[in-house]
Amino acid sequence: MNEDNSVIESSEIEGMSVAEKLRTMEQLWDALSRDSHEVASPAWHGDVLAQRKRRAERGEAKFLTLDQLRARLRSQGAWR
């Protein structure tokens, strides 16, 4: 961190292990979740959700089980 301990420098992030980076991300998401009332979702988020809901209502949406999702992510190298 810099001298006032308020910001993590890029070089510090680069020096972190993957586990440390993930823990840091989790801490950030937890903090953002607590302050979520201060962050407005962009309008396009609502548009995407409405489109997905319409597709589901028309029976056009495809859903995966958790096992299917894991298999897909593994095949893409995104899940270990």
N, C-alpha and C positions, 0 to 999 in steps of 0.2 A: 504494500500500500504506500501511497505517497505520504508526505510528512504529516498531513492532517488526518490520515487514516480514513478518508472518505471515498477514495476511488482506487480500484485495483488497476494497476498498470498493465498494459498488454504483455509486457515481458514477463510479468508475474503469472499471467494466465498461461502463457506458453510453457512456463516451467512447471505447471501443475500436471499431476498424473490425470489420466482419464477419470478415475474415481473421484479425485478432488474437484475436477471440473463439473462432474455430475452433481456432487454434493452442493457446490456453489450455485449451480443452476436451480436445484431444488429449493435452496434457501431464497433465491431471488423470486421464484414462482410463488413460494409461500408468502413472501412479503408483498408481492403484487396482488395476490389473492385477497389479502387483508385490506388492501387499499383499492379494491376493484371499483368502488363507487366513484373514485377519482379519475378513472380511465373509461372514456366512452368508446363503445365499439363503433367502428366505421359503418356507415350505412350499407356497404356492400355485404357485410356479414349477414345482416337481416335478409338481403336479397338471396344469398346463397342458401340460407336455411329455408326460406320460403320455396325455392326451387326444389330442394331436396324433399321437402314435405309433399309437394305436389307430385313428384315422381313416385314417392312411397304410396300415396293415396291412389295413384293410377296403376299401381302394381308394377311399375317399371324399375324400381330400385332393386339392386342386388345386395344382399346382406351376407356377411361371412360369419362363421362361428369363430370363436377365439382361436381354436386350433387351426382353422383355415388361414386366419390372419397371420398367426405365428409362422406357419409353413411358407406363406407368401413372403413375409419379411426375411425369413432365413434364406430363401432362394435368391433374394435380392441383396443378400449380404448385410441387411440392416438389423438383423436380430441374431444373437448368438445363443 
